[in-house]
Amino acid sequence: MDAAADPAALSVSDAARRIADGTLTPTALLEACLQRIAATEETVRAWASLDEAGARAIARERTEEARADRRRGPLHGIPVAIKDIFHVAGMTTTCGAAPAFHSTPTADAASVARLRAAGAVVLGKAHTTEFAYFEPGPTRNPWNPAHTPGGSSSGSAAAVGARMVPLALGTQTVGSVLRPAAYCGVVGFKGTYDLIPTDGVVPLAWSLDHVGIFARRVADVALAADVLAARPLGVPAPRPPRLALVPELLERATPEVASLIRATADRFASAGATVREVALPASFAGVHAAGRAVLEVEAAGYHEELYRAHAAHYRPRTRELIAGGLTRPAVAYARAQRARHAFRRDVTPLLAEHDALLSPTAPAPAPEGLAATGDPWFCAPWSFAGVPAISLPIGVSSLGLPHAIQLVAAAGHDAKILAVAAWCERVVGFEGSPSR
């Protein structure tokens, strides 16, 4: 798509700049997005619900404000999709679950309220897997509808990937932002744990849940993160980074992906980066099991009463998760939390010595089929450690599906990882988009 001809193809930053200089109105941008939705939604199925009338009314208001030079903030007039576990006042929160679990909140989640305050136009709710776990929703991959878009933030990633909206919110507890971002060919970012408040978001596991952002460019993610974060980020200018590469991680990827990661590392080195091979601490061996134990218990803690009243309304994998958490001993939960924090402590010096750790986001491009959402193994340790991570598209596979890299930094280094990602993005120069 040509951004000059179709405003729906614009990045957040470009659209915001054009709204600011008067060459694009929020109304025109919204209508372009709605036209794109009309053309692709039947195939992609990104949306749980659309509020076209409400969005049009807000877009008209933002248009008048822009004409009067009264823009509300850096996202003035930007349409946004919200994962359907976030509360949005007046919109049903379904959590991708049965009607017994639906609710209609009267107040926005904290992150949604911050988007609105910055001038964004909430267009609707994007599909999620059931309760942000592993039971897929109806969304398909915009690059090839026979393949998964990933999960759990499937609708958010697909909506941005299909150019239905330039910006979307999701959540990550294991791999639910970065993996779908990788599969759908967009940028996905989750910051340090609690960088963006989770108030008003239905939890999966409260000590692991992160609010995340989908957009088409790193600059767009940085712009939104600065609006959403509990503290100003102050992203520095990009410069050649110090990158860590872990050979043992590549053994988990397909040969095609492992080869691509090494070739990308070489490309970064040729552009001025320092790339050093390193080993992860011994505590890495137990972090996946520890995170799973924490996830089970905390999911059960949230769902306990609902599960006793409506167990039959949960789908099988979600029911198995909750049942497992209800029977796991408290000492096992405490042991898992201790192991999780030990890995975070042990890996911090390694991350602090480098600007970012480079790895695949997923072991392969989006798998065929819609019964599962792909493998979150590469993303999980960094969710469990609560450190910032970002996924960038870097190319297209032999099957026409996006490839991606994951960059990880030490806790609190959110601005640094965004600057590193911007540098990497510029070197890679990926400009692909779905043909449909």
Beta strands, then each sheet from edge to edge (+ up, - down):
strand 1: 47-50
strand 2: 79-83
strand 3: 121-126
strand 4: 167-172
strand 5: 187-190
strand 6: 210-215
strand 7: 242-245
strand 8: 274-277
strand 9: 356-360
strand 10: 389-396
strand 11: 402-408
sheet 1: 1+ 3- 2- 4- 6+ 5- 10+ 11- 9+ 7+ 8+
end
